[in-house]
Amino acid sequence: MGKRVYNGMPARQLGSEGWCKPWSGGNGGSCVEAMRLADGRVALRQSTDPDGPALIYAHHAMAGFIRGVKAGEADFLLVQENAGPAPRPARPAHPAQRQSTC
């Protein structure tokens, strides 16, 4: 990967190997795919548009985001206007039971 890696670059330029779907589930095949880059940054892309743009995040930014999600700081994203809070998806009791294609 000798090319410059930048936010919004075509995801295909990062290659096809190394992408995984750590959050896949019963969403009709529309998943966020993630790739850890050689320099420690994280790339995200939409699984239904693998040639679309990649969002590139510094390791510390992604770590902070994941910590915040685990702490419930992103729960507001699940609220649907005029419908009350969206139901939480059922999570398997043990991490080994969670679906992932990594």
Wavefront OBJ file of the C-alpha trace (Angstrom):
o trace
v 0.000 0.000 0.000
v 2.396 2.660 -1.213
v -0.333 5.126 -2.239
v -1.500 7.988 -0.062
v -4.416 6.909 2.135
v -6.988 9.650 2.704
v -10.533 10.081 3.944
v -13.070 9.540 1.164
v -10.715 7.675 -1.146
v -12.235 4.853 -3.208
v -12.231 1.819 -0.906
v -11.131 -0.431 -3.788
v -7.746 1.371 -3.708
v -7.147 -0.186 -0.278
v -7.427 -3.661 -1.789
v -9.930 -6.438 -1.276
v -8.077 -8.374 1.440
v -8.392 -7.530 5.117
v -11.946 -6.198 5.199
v -14.205 -7.782 7.801
v -17.768 -7.340 9.020
v -17.479 -7.274 12.796
v -21.053 -5.974 13.159
v -22.908 -8.150 10.665
v -26.303 -9.472 11.539
v -29.882 -9.619 10.379
v -29.838 -6.375 8.431
v -30.401 -7.659 4.914
v -26.714 -7.728 3.979
v -26.062 -4.031 4.528
v -23.057 -4.009 6.840
v -20.212 -1.775 7.837
v -16.888 -3.330 6.893
v -13.688 -2.417 8.698
v -10.006 -2.767 7.885
v -7.056 -2.024 10.130
v -4.408 -0.236 8.073
v -0.676 -0.859 8.401
v -0.163 2.486 10.174
v -2.812 1.682 12.832
v -5.613 3.748 11.320
v -8.989 2.147 10.621
v -10.882 2.251 7.317
v -14.654 1.776 7.140
v -16.798 1.156 4.071
v -20.355 0.155 3.237
v -20.568 -3.532 2.314
v -23.178 -2.883 -0.369
v -20.841 -0.360 -2.041
v -17.322 -1.832 -1.729
v -16.045 0.494 -4.458
v -17.466 3.565 -2.723
v -15.611 5.903 -0.379
v -13.630 4.703 2.607
v -13.772 6.660 5.819
v -10.347 6.727 7.472
v -10.044 7.186 11.240
v -7.030 7.552 13.504
v -6.640 4.687 15.972
v -7.374 6.951 18.963
v -10.547 8.293 17.331
v -11.883 4.798 16.637
v -10.947 3.622 20.139
v -12.796 6.597 21.648
v -15.836 5.925 19.477
v -15.990 2.256 20.486
v -15.592 3.131 24.177
v -18.394 5.680 23.850
v -20.711 3.216 22.122
v -20.066 0.633 24.823
v -20.876 3.267 27.468
v -24.212 4.064 25.776
v -23.177 7.485 24.475
v -24.476 6.679 20.969
v -27.862 5.313 22.028
v -29.500 8.509 20.740
v -28.783 7.211 17.224
v -31.317 4.429 17.793
v -34.212 6.796 18.571
v -36.715 7.122 15.737
v -38.655 10.369 15.492
v -42.280 9.976 16.669
v -41.734 6.281 17.354
v -39.889 6.294 20.648
v -36.606 4.491 21.106
v -35.723 1.778 18.636
v -35.632 -1.684 20.159
v -32.186 -2.874 21.071
v -31.000 -5.808 18.966
v -30.656 -9.051 20.879
v -27.018 -9.784 21.656
v -25.695 -13.265 22.288
v -24.578 -13.769 25.852
v -21.064 -14.798 24.892
v -18.804 -12.910 22.426
v -17.926 -16.154 20.643
v -21.587 -16.494 19.603
v -21.702 -13.101 17.835
v -21.714 -13.150 14.045
v -18.568 -11.818 12.455
v -16.845 -12.496 9.176
v -13.414 -11.371 10.354
l 1 2 3 4 5 6 7 8 9 10 11 12 13 14 15 16 17 18 19 20 21 22 23 24 25 26 27 28 29 30 31 32 33 34 35 36 37 38 39 40 41 42 43 44 45 46 47 48 49 50 51 52 53 54 55 56 57 58 59 60 61 62 63 64 65 66 67 68 69 70 71 72 73 74 75 76 77 78 79 80 81 82 83 84 85 86 87 88 89 90 91 92 93 94 95 96 97 98 99 100 101 102
